[in-house]
Amino acid sequence: MNKSSTNIWAVAEKYGIFIIFIIAAIVFACINPKMVHPDQLFSVLLSASWVAVGAAGMTFAICSAGMDLSVPGIMALCCSLLAKLIMDNGLSTGAAIIVMAIIAACCGILNGVLITKLKIPPFITTLATCLCFHGITQVYTGNNGTTLAAEQYACLKVLGHGFTLGVPNKIYVVILVYAILLFVYHKSAFGVKIRAIGSNETAARATGIKVDRTLIAVYVMTALTAALAAILNVATMGSSSPKAGNGFDLDCITAVVLGGSALSGGKGRLTGTLVGALLVVFVNQCLSFLSVSEAVRVIVTGLVLVLALSFSSLTSYAQRKEGGK
């Protein structure tokens, strides 16, 4: 493999998500130009807010060579908690958010302790706890949603539908989350530790990194970003549903992988994750625009994930092959 081909693979790895986005936009534009109308694209930007936030936390979990499949259960639980604490228990919006965040953090700690202390693989641990969180949500809500009354919804409505300087408030939340996490990932010792653990956990332990403590913090982070996604969801919908988190894990993981993060760990790309979240929501909205069934949308999302994984594997293989020459 010559130098030019190496550069092609490097560019493909770095900008592949943008290329895929452009191709998807062209395909849907050929089917129906209305799907790439500025108003439709703006709708995608707004609808992607909670997926983008949840995927940001998932990037850290995947970078640590783990995965958090419990985020749908945490999101559903947090949506229901937020709405019911406000409506049924009379808490203020701020107090309800604090209580909800504490419970979400406890869910993350539970995941982290099971993974680090009992040595249960993250995939199995978080899949099991997701079922538990969903079950708790169904018992807590009687499997019914909660709609916020106009007075109680006023504060959250500012977040979900308000604008500041012509920009939706939800966009400011997403920008703030990514600004903070980009700093954490690239500039903090915590980010260095996560990359080291994801690359080689044994070596990380040998260098003195407190692996267990760091991994617990990672799963607290994914739980809190899922909780923030729940706030954005309730703020947008004005209600909660026990099924609010359905498919949330698949959307987040797809966004992370599309963005160029390695499932094997050690490498995360938060900016790519953000674009990946936009792509996932764009594809879902286009399929909804075409009145495609939910089952077909899930199939398409799965195919997009398979293609992203295939592209990532092919790129990594080409670079390893070049490095071996």
C-alpha atoms as a printed R data frame, in Angstrom:
    type eleno elety resid chain resno       x      y      z
1   ATOM     1    CA   MET     A     1   0.000  0.000  0.000
2   ATOM     2    CA   ASN     A     2   1.557  3.316 -1.076
3   ATOM     3    CA   LYS     A     3   1.521  6.664  0.665
4   ATOM     4    CA   SER     A     4  -1.456  7.990 -1.311
5   ATOM     5    CA   SER     A     5  -3.624  5.023 -0.383
6   ATOM     6    CA   THR     A     6  -2.633  5.439  3.241
7   ATOM     7    CA   ASN     A     7  -3.731  9.068  3.104
8   ATOM     8    CA   ILE     A     8  -7.051  8.015  1.571
9   ATOM     9    CA   TRP     A     9  -7.743  5.653  4.478
10  ATOM    10    CA   ALA     A    10  -6.714  8.311  6.998
11  ATOM    11    CA   VAL     A    11  -9.102 10.817  5.397
12  ATOM    12    CA   ALA     A    12 -11.859  8.178  5.221
13  ATOM    13    CA   GLU     A    13 -11.435  7.417  8.921
14  ATOM    14    CA   LYS     A    14 -11.473 11.074  9.919
15  ATOM    15    CA   TYR     A    15 -14.223 12.355  7.626
16  ATOM    16    CA   GLY     A    16 -16.150  9.167  6.853
17  ATOM    17    CA   ILE     A    17 -19.160 10.232  8.919
18  ATOM    18    CA   PHE     A    18 -19.537 13.425  6.866
19  ATOM    19    CA   ILE     A    19 -19.295 11.448  3.630
20  ATOM    20    CA   ILE     A    20 -21.954  9.015  4.837
21  ATOM    21    CA   PHE     A    21 -24.200 11.927  5.868
22  ATOM    22    CA   ILE     A    22 -23.886 13.537  2.435
23  ATOM    23    CA   ILE     A    23 -24.632 10.249  0.669
24  ATOM    24    CA   ALA     A    24 -27.702  9.664  2.873
25  ATOM    25    CA   ALA     A    25 -28.935 13.209  2.193
26  ATOM    26    CA   ILE     A    26 -28.523 12.748 -1.569
27  ATOM    27    CA   VAL     A    27 -30.390  9.420 -1.508
28  ATOM    28    CA   PHE     A    28 -33.328 10.808  0.464
29  ATOM    29    CA   ALA     A    29 -33.346 13.996 -1.638
30  ATOM    30    CA   CYS     A    30 -33.728 11.855 -4.760
31  ATOM    31    CA   ILE     A    31 -36.669 10.054 -3.152
32  ATOM    32    CA   ASN     A    32 -38.345 13.250 -1.954
33  ATOM    33    CA   PRO     A    33 -36.655 16.686 -1.991
34  ATOM    34    CA   LYS     A    34 -38.833 17.826  0.934
35  ATOM    35    CA   MET     A    35 -36.785 15.595  3.256
36  ATOM    36    CA   VAL     A    36 -33.749 17.872  2.891
37  ATOM    37    CA   HIS     A    37 -35.702 21.123  3.104
38  ATOM    38    CA   PRO     A    38 -34.096 23.550  5.620
39  ATOM    39    CA   ASP     A    39 -37.148 23.318  7.886
40  ATOM    40    CA   GLN     A    40 -36.840 19.534  7.948
41  ATOM    41    CA   LEU     A    41 -33.110 19.711  8.679
42  ATOM    42    CA   PHE     A    42 -33.784 22.196 11.485
43  ATOM    43    CA   SER     A    43 -36.295 19.725 12.921
44  ATOM    44    CA   VAL     A    44 -33.571 17.068 12.847
45  ATOM    45    CA   LEU     A    45 -31.265 19.401 14.759
46  ATOM    46    CA   LEU     A    46 -33.860 19.866 17.511
47  ATOM    47    CA   SER     A    47 -34.914 16.214 17.681
48  ATOM    48    CA   ALA     A    48 -31.313 15.026 17.932
49  ATOM    49    CA   SER     A    49 -30.685 16.850 21.213
50  ATOM    50    CA   TRP     A    50 -31.285 13.982 23.639
51  ATOM    51    CA   VAL     A    51 -29.626 11.389 21.388
52  ATOM    52    CA   ALA     A    52 -26.589 13.673 21.067
53  ATOM    53    CA   VAL     A    53 -26.341 14.117 24.845
54  ATOM    54    CA   GLY     A    54 -26.763 10.411 25.572
55  ATOM    55    CA   ALA     A    55 -24.248  9.476 22.867
56  ATOM    56    CA   ALA     A    56 -21.688 11.858 24.389
57  ATOM    57    CA   GLY     A    57 -21.677  9.829 27.602
58  ATOM    58    CA   MET     A    58 -21.704  6.562 25.650
59  ATOM    59    CA   THR     A    59 -18.510  7.677 23.884
60  ATOM    60    CA   PHE     A    60 -16.655  7.516 27.201
61  ATOM    61    CA   ALA     A    61 -18.041  4.063 28.010
62  ATOM    62    CA   ILE     A    62 -17.016  2.691 24.611
63  ATOM    63    CA   CYS     A    63 -13.621  4.418 24.809
64  ATOM    64    CA   SER     A    64 -13.020  2.551 28.079
65  ATOM    65    CA   ALA     A    65 -13.625 -0.735 26.160
66  ATOM    66    CA   GLY     A    66 -17.055 -1.073 27.762
67  ATOM    67    CA   MET     A    67 -20.645 -0.329 26.851
68  ATOM    68    CA   ASP     A    68 -23.750  0.834 28.684
69  ATOM    69    CA   LEU     A    69 -26.915 -0.892 27.526
70  ATOM    70    CA   SER     A    70 -28.807  0.309 30.607
71  ATOM    71    CA   VAL     A    71 -29.318  3.865 29.297
72  ATOM    72    CA   PRO     A    72 -32.829  3.124 27.912
73  ATOM    73    CA   GLY     A    73 -33.930  1.937 31.354
74  ATOM    74    CA   ILE     A    74 -32.278  4.903 33.074
75  ATOM    75    CA   MET     A    75 -33.835  7.354 30.627
76  ATOM    76    CA   ALA     A    76 -37.318  5.848 31.033
77  ATOM    77    CA   LEU     A    77 -36.958  5.863 34.826
78  ATOM    78    CA   CYS     A    78 -35.701  9.465 34.863
79  ATOM    79    CA   CYS     A    79 -38.479 10.690 32.549
80  ATOM    80    CA   SER     A    80 -41.105  9.134 34.800
81  ATOM    81    CA   LEU     A    81 -39.413 10.343 37.983
82  ATOM    82    CA   LEU     A    82 -39.169 13.915 36.749
83  ATOM    83    CA   ALA     A    83 -42.804 14.114 35.675
84  ATOM    84    CA   LYS     A    84 -44.292 12.321 38.670
85  ATOM    85    CA   LEU     A    85 -42.176 14.144 41.260
86  ATOM    86    CA   ILE     A    86 -43.479 17.412 39.846
87  ATOM    87    CA   MET     A    87 -47.104 16.380 39.316
88  ATOM    88    CA   ASP     A    88 -47.765 13.842 42.089
89  ATOM    89    CA   ASN     A    89 -45.349 14.937 44.797
90  ATOM    90    CA   GLY     A    90 -45.507 18.679 44.268
91  ATOM    91    CA   LEU     A    91 -41.748 19.211 43.976
92  ATOM    92    CA   SER     A    92 -40.424 22.207 42.112
93  ATOM    93    CA   THR     A    93 -38.765 21.530 38.769
94  ATOM    94    CA   GLY     A    94 -35.311 22.189 40.223
95  ATOM    95    CA   ALA     A    95 -35.832 19.883 43.216
96  ATOM    96    CA   ALA     A    96 -37.245 17.138 40.988
97  ATOM    97    CA   ILE     A    97 -34.208 17.364 38.696
98  ATOM    98    CA   ILE     A    98 -31.831 17.090 41.669
99  ATOM    99    CA   VAL     A    99 -33.617 14.005 43.047
100 ATOM   100    CA   MET     A   100 -33.719 12.448 39.590
101 ATOM   101    CA   ALA     A   101 -29.994 13.124 39.037
102 ATOM   102    CA   ILE     A   102 -29.091 11.518 42.377
103 ATOM   103    CA   ILE     A   103 -31.068  8.387 41.519
104 ATOM   104    CA   ALA     A   104 -29.480  8.288 38.039
105 ATOM   105    CA   ALA     A   105 -26.019  8.560 39.598
106 ATOM   106    CA   CYS     A   106 -26.871  5.670 41.923
107 ATOM   107    CA   CYS     A   107 -27.834  3.604 38.867
108 ATOM   108    CA   GLY     A   108 -24.441  4.411 37.348
109 ATOM   109    CA   ILE     A   109 -22.630  3.494 40.558
110 ATOM   110    CA   LEU     A   110 -24.487  0.176 40.628
111 ATOM   111    CA   ASN     A   111 -23.368 -0.583 37.068
112 ATOM   112    CA   GLY     A   112 -19.788  0.417 37.823
113 ATOM   113    CA   VAL     A   113 -19.546 -1.636 41.022
114 ATOM   114    CA   LEU     A   114 -20.977 -4.754 39.373
115 ATOM   115    CA   ILE     A   115 -18.512 -4.409 36.506
116 ATOM   116    CA   THR     A   116 -15.395 -3.589 38.532
117 ATOM   117    CA   LYS     A   117 -15.889 -5.486 41.774
118 ATOM   118    CA   LEU     A   118 -17.791 -8.559 40.620
119 ATOM   119    CA   LYS     A   119 -15.988 -8.623 37.238
120 ATOM   120    CA   ILE     A   120 -19.213 -9.082 35.278
121 ATOM   121    CA   PRO     A   121 -18.735 -7.998 31.637
122 ATOM   122    CA   PRO     A   122 -20.254 -4.561 30.908
123 ATOM   123    CA   PHE     A   123 -22.508 -5.949 28.175
124 ATOM   124    CA   ILE     A   124 -24.136 -8.476 30.538
125 ATOM   125    CA   THR     A   125 -24.211 -6.131 33.541
126 ATOM   126    CA   THR     A   126 -25.873 -3.210 31.816
127 ATOM   127    CA   LEU     A   127 -28.286 -5.423 29.867
128 ATOM   128    CA   ALA     A   128 -29.465 -6.946 33.162
129 ATOM   129    CA   THR     A   129 -29.728 -3.616 34.983
130 ATOM   130    CA   CYS     A   130 -31.614 -2.142 32.024
131 ATOM   131    CA   LEU     A   131 -34.301 -4.790 32.511
132 ATOM   132    CA   CYS     A   132 -34.388 -3.973 36.233
133 ATOM   133    CA   PHE     A   133 -34.706 -0.227 35.621
134 ATOM   134    CA   HIS     A   134 -37.493 -0.790 33.114
135 ATOM   135    CA   GLY     A   135 -39.272 -3.035 35.595
136 ATOM   136    CA   ILE     A   136 -38.933 -0.474 38.383
137 ATOM   137    CA   THR     A   137 -40.315  2.203 36.055
138 ATOM   138    CA   GLN     A   138 -43.343  0.090 35.171
139 ATOM   139    CA   VAL     A   139 -44.093 -0.626 38.836
140 ATOM   140    CA   TYR     A   140 -43.568  3.013 39.824
141 ATOM   141    CA   THR     A   141 -45.829  4.363 37.081
142 ATOM   142    CA   GLY     A   142 -48.325  1.509 36.801
143 ATOM   143    CA   ASN     A   143 -47.066  1.407 33.209
144 ATOM   144    CA   ASN     A   144 -48.805  4.726 32.549
145 ATOM   145    CA   GLY     A   145 -47.400  8.018 31.322
146 ATOM   146    CA   THR     A   146 -47.677 11.363 33.113
147 ATOM   147    CA   THR     A   147 -48.647 14.625 31.439
148 ATOM   148    CA   LEU     A   148 -47.466 17.867 32.988
149 ATOM   149    CA   ALA     A   149 -50.102 20.514 33.661
150 ATOM   150    CA   ALA     A   150 -49.536 23.891 32.004
151 ATOM   151    CA   GLU     A   151 -48.360 25.591 35.215
152 ATOM   152    CA   GLN     A   152 -45.899 22.825 36.116
153 ATOM   153    CA   TYR     A   153 -44.675 22.588 32.525
154 ATOM   154    CA   ALA     A   154 -43.889 26.293 32.162
155 ATOM   155    CA   CYS     A   155 -40.274 26.037 33.354
156 ATOM   156    CA   LEU     A   156 -39.392 22.971 31.294
157 ATOM   157    CA   LYS     A   157 -41.186 24.409 28.267
158 ATOM   158    CA   VAL     A   158 -38.638 27.226 28.196
159 ATOM   159    CA   LEU     A   159 -35.944 24.592 27.777
160 ATOM   160    CA   GLY     A   160 -37.842 22.406 25.351
161 ATOM   161    CA   HIS     A   161 -39.343 25.050 23.091
162 ATOM   162    CA   GLY     A   162 -37.706 28.351 24.047
163 ATOM   163    CA   PHE     A   163 -35.190 30.409 22.068
164 ATOM   164    CA   THR     A   164 -32.366 32.680 23.167
165 ATOM   165    CA   LEU     A   165 -30.872 35.074 20.605
166 ATOM   166    CA   GLY     A   166 -32.730 33.145 17.927
167 ATOM   167    CA   VAL     A   167 -31.165 29.808 18.889
168 ATOM   168    CA   PRO     A   168 -33.194 26.992 20.521
169 ATOM   169    CA   ASN     A   169 -32.271 26.543 24.174
170 ATOM   170    CA   LYS     A   170 -31.809 22.801 23.636
171 ATOM   171    CA   ILE     A   171 -28.944 23.560 21.253
172 ATOM   172    CA   TYR     A   172 -27.165 25.541 23.978
173 ATOM   173    CA   VAL     A   173 -27.444 22.497 26.264
174 ATOM   174    CA   VAL     A   174 -25.906 20.217 23.626
175 ATOM   175    CA   ILE     A   175 -23.095 22.694 22.907
176 ATOM   176    CA   LEU     A   176 -22.344 23.046 26.631
177 ATOM   177    CA   VAL     A   177 -22.279 19.271 27.169
178 ATOM   178    CA   TYR     A   178 -19.903 18.699 24.264
179 ATOM   179    CA   ALA     A   179 -17.675 21.629 25.214
180 ATOM   180    CA   ILE     A   180 -17.269 20.246 28.750
181 ATOM   181    CA   LEU     A   181 -16.753 16.638 27.654
182 ATOM   182    CA   LEU     A   182 -14.311 17.591 24.888
183 ATOM   183    CA   PHE     A   183 -12.219 19.350 27.527
184 ATOM   184    CA   VAL     A   184 -12.498 16.343 29.862
185 ATOM   185    CA   TYR     A   185 -11.537 13.902 27.114
186 ATOM   186    CA   HIS     A   186  -8.609 15.822 25.637
187 ATOM   187    CA   LYS     A   187  -7.287 18.009 28.444
188 ATOM   188    CA   SER     A   188  -7.957 16.268 31.761
189 ATOM   189    CA   ALA     A   189  -6.211 13.428 33.558
190 ATOM   190    CA   PHE     A   190  -9.554 11.612 33.605
191 ATOM   191    CA   GLY     A   191  -9.613 11.524 29.803
192 ATOM   192    CA   VAL     A   192  -6.058 10.184 29.687
193 ATOM   193    CA   LYS     A   193  -6.974  7.441 32.160
194 ATOM   194    CA   ILE     A   194 -10.018  6.377 30.146
195 ATOM   195    CA   ARG     A   195  -7.994  6.097 26.942
196 ATOM   196    CA   ALA     A   196  -5.304  4.156 28.761
197 ATOM   197    CA   ILE     A   197  -7.825  1.728 30.275
198 ATOM   198    CA   GLY     A   198  -9.528  1.226 26.933
199 ATOM   199    CA   SER     A   199  -6.224  0.556 25.181
200 ATOM   200    CA   ASN     A   200  -4.837 -1.867 27.771
201 ATOM   201    CA   GLU     A   201  -6.423 -2.232 31.195
202 ATOM   202    CA   THR     A   202  -3.591 -4.400 32.550
203 ATOM   203    CA   ALA     A   203  -0.975 -1.859 31.558
204 ATOM   204    CA   ALA     A   204  -3.114  0.936 33.009
205 ATOM   205    CA   ARG     A   205  -3.211 -0.849 36.367
206 ATOM   206    CA   ALA     A   206   0.541 -1.354 36.220
207 ATOM   207    CA   THR     A   207   1.094  2.387 35.805
208 ATOM   208    CA   GLY     A   208  -0.881  3.104 38.947
209 ATOM   209    CA   ILE     A   209  -4.167  4.204 37.434
210 ATOM   210    CA   LYS     A   210  -7.092  3.504 39.766
211 ATOM   211    CA   VAL     A   211  -9.009  1.554 37.136
212 ATOM   212    CA   ASP     A   212 -12.036  0.591 39.251
213 ATOM   213    CA   ARG     A   213 -12.651  4.133 40.467
214 ATOM   214    CA   THR     A   214 -12.275  5.516 36.947
215 ATOM   215    CA   LEU     A   215 -14.675  2.991 35.413
216 ATOM   216    CA   ILE     A   216 -17.298  3.638 38.086
217 ATOM   217    CA   ALA     A   217 -17.032  7.349 37.237
218 ATOM   218    CA   VAL     A   218 -17.523  6.498 33.543
219 ATOM   219    CA   TYR     A   219 -20.794  4.669 34.236
220 ATOM   220    CA   VAL     A   220 -21.971  7.484 36.485
221 ATOM   221    CA   MET     A   221 -21.285  9.795 33.536
222 ATOM   222    CA   THR     A   222 -23.345  7.679 31.119
223 ATOM   223    CA   ALA     A   223 -26.188  7.551 33.647
224 ATOM   224    CA   LEU     A   224 -26.134 11.331 34.150
225 ATOM   225    CA   THR     A   225 -26.092 12.039 30.422
226 ATOM   226    CA   ALA     A   226 -29.060  9.659 30.076
227 ATOM   227    CA   ALA     A   227 -30.771 11.656 32.850
228 ATOM   228    CA   LEU     A   228 -30.063 14.904 31.003
229 ATOM   229    CA   ALA     A   229 -31.479 13.319 27.852
230 ATOM   230    CA   ALA     A   230 -34.598 12.504 29.878
231 ATOM   231    CA   ILE     A   231 -34.922 16.154 30.930
232 ATOM   232    CA   LEU     A   232 -34.696 17.260 27.293
233 ATOM   233    CA   ASN     A   233 -37.234 14.614 26.313
234 ATOM   234    CA   VAL     A   234 -39.791 15.663 28.938
235 ATOM   235    CA   ALA     A   235 -39.118 19.343 28.210
236 ATOM   236    CA   THR     A   236 -39.909 18.711 24.551
237 ATOM   237    CA   MET     A   237 -42.885 16.388 24.957
238 ATOM   238    CA   GLY     A   238 -44.471 17.916 28.056
239 ATOM   239    CA   SER     A   239 -45.048 14.396 29.344
240 ATOM   240    CA   SER     A   240 -43.295 11.178 30.302
241 ATOM   241    CA   SER     A   241 -43.719  7.598 29.176
242 ATOM   242    CA   PRO     A   242 -42.390  4.306 30.579
243 ATOM   243    CA   LYS     A   243 -41.338  3.563 26.997
244 ATOM   244    CA   ALA     A   244 -39.447  6.839 26.523
245 ATOM   245    CA   GLY     A   245 -36.051  5.133 26.328
246 ATOM   246    CA   ASN     A   246 -36.939  2.429 23.814
247 ATOM   247    CA   GLY     A   247 -34.149  2.168 21.225
248 ATOM   248    CA   PHE     A   248 -32.108  4.867 22.981
249 ATOM   249    CA   ASP     A   249 -29.104  2.570 23.478
250 ATOM   250    CA   LEU     A   250 -29.071  1.519 19.826
251 ATOM   251    CA   ASP     A   251 -29.258  5.143 18.672
252 ATOM   252    CA   CYS     A   252 -26.442  6.181 21.021
253 ATOM   253    CA   ILE     A   253 -24.149  3.282 20.130
254 ATOM   254    CA   THR     A   254 -24.798  3.778 16.413
255 ATOM   255    CA   ALA     A   255 -23.957  7.484 16.739
256 ATOM   256    CA   VAL     A   256 -20.714  6.708 18.589
257 ATOM   257    CA   VAL     A   257 -19.574  4.053 16.116
258 ATOM   258    CA   LEU     A   258 -20.565  6.163 13.101
259 ATOM   259    CA   GLY     A   259 -18.543  8.988 14.626
260 ATOM   260    CA   GLY     A   260 -15.348  6.962 14.477
261 ATOM   261    CA   SER     A   261 -14.906  5.719 18.055
262 ATOM   262    CA   ALA     A   262 -13.407  2.234 18.316
263 ATOM   263    CA   LEU     A   263 -15.598 -0.445 19.917
264 ATOM   264    CA   SER     A   264 -12.394 -2.134 21.055
265 ATOM   265    CA   GLY     A   265 -11.685  0.911 23.227
266 ATOM   266    CA   GLY     A   266  -8.894  3.440 23.530
267 ATOM   267    CA   LYS     A   267 -10.201  5.897 20.944
268 ATOM   268    CA   GLY     A   268 -13.190  8.202 21.091
269 ATOM   269    CA   ARG     A   269 -14.312 10.985 18.777
270 ATOM   270    CA   LEU     A   270 -16.856 13.261 20.392
271 ATOM   271    CA   THR     A   271 -17.257 15.583 17.399
272 ATOM   272    CA   GLY     A   272 -17.875 12.524 15.241
273 ATOM   273    CA   THR     A   273 -20.398 11.289 17.797
274 ATOM   274    CA   LEU     A   274 -22.337 14.552 17.491
275 ATOM   275    CA   VAL     A   275 -22.522 14.251 13.713
276 ATOM   276    CA   GLY     A   276 -23.395 10.570 14.093
277 ATOM   277    CA   ALA     A   277 -26.334 11.480 16.344
278 ATOM   278    CA   LEU     A   278 -27.572 13.946 13.734
279 ATOM   279    CA   LEU     A   279 -27.292 11.258 11.056
280 ATOM   280    CA   VAL     A   280 -29.207  8.681 13.117
281 ATOM   281    CA   VAL     A   281 -32.053 11.117 13.768
282 ATOM   282    CA   PHE     A   282 -32.004 12.318 10.154
283 ATOM   283    CA   VAL     A   283 -32.411  8.756  8.840
284 ATOM   284    CA   ASN     A   284 -35.179  8.003 11.362
285 ATOM   285    CA   GLN     A   285 -37.078 11.178 10.511
286 ATOM   286    CA   CYS     A   286 -36.783 10.546  6.775
287 ATOM   287    CA   LEU     A   287 -38.154  7.038  7.260
288 ATOM   288    CA   SER     A   288 -41.014  8.457  9.339
289 ATOM   289    CA   PHE     A   289 -41.646 11.023  6.592
290 ATOM   290    CA   LEU     A   290 -42.003  8.100  4.185
291 ATOM   291    CA   SER     A   291 -44.468  6.441  6.609
292 ATOM   292    CA   VAL     A   292 -42.181  3.462  7.098
293 ATOM   293    CA   SER     A   293 -43.172  1.158  9.956
294 ATOM   294    CA   GLU     A   294 -41.314  1.108 13.275
295 ATOM   295    CA   ALA     A   295 -40.030 -2.393 12.529
296 ATOM   296    CA   VAL     A   296 -38.454 -1.272  9.261
297 ATOM   297    CA   ARG     A   297 -36.890  1.765 10.968
298 ATOM   298    CA   VAL     A   298 -35.236 -0.538 13.512
299 ATOM   299    CA   ILE     A   299 -33.961 -2.760 10.705
300 ATOM   300    CA   VAL     A   300 -32.509  0.228  8.849
301 ATOM   301    CA   THR     A   301 -30.828  1.523 12.021
302 ATOM   302    CA   GLY     A   302 -29.316 -1.926 12.559
303 ATOM   303    CA   LEU     A   303 -28.058 -2.005  8.974
304 ATOM   304    CA   VAL     A   304 -26.511  1.447  9.382
305 ATOM   305    CA   LEU     A   305 -24.716  0.184 12.503
306 ATOM   306    CA   VAL     A   306 -23.454 -2.910 10.661
307 ATOM   307    CA   LEU     A   307 -22.174 -0.752  7.793
308 ATOM   308    CA   ALA     A   308 -20.452  1.589 10.246
309 ATOM   309    CA   LEU     A   309 -18.775 -1.327 12.024
310 ATOM   310    CA   SER     A   310 -17.723 -2.817  8.696
311 ATOM   311    CA   PHE     A   311 -16.254  0.494  7.582
312 ATOM   312    CA   SER     A   312 -14.416  0.890 10.895
313 ATOM   313    CA   SER     A   313 -13.013 -2.640 10.725
314 ATOM   314    CA   LEU     A   314 -11.927 -2.216  7.100
315 ATOM   315    CA   THR     A   315 -10.197  1.072  7.862
316 ATOM   316    CA   SER     A   316  -8.400 -0.362 10.910
317 ATOM   317    CA   TYR     A   317  -7.326 -3.433  8.928
318 ATOM   318    CA   ALA     A   318  -5.935 -1.289  6.103
319 ATOM   319    CA   GLN     A   319  -3.982  0.876  8.545
320 ATOM   320    CA   ARG     A   320  -2.592 -2.156 10.416
321 ATOM   321    CA   LYS     A   321  -1.572 -3.732  7.131
322 ATOM   322    CA   GLU     A   322   0.179 -0.562  6.088
323 ATOM   323    CA   GLY     A   323   1.896 -0.313  9.468
324 ATOM   324    CA   GLY     A   324   3.197 -3.854  9.136
325 ATOM   325    CA   LYS     A   325   4.956 -3.066  5.858
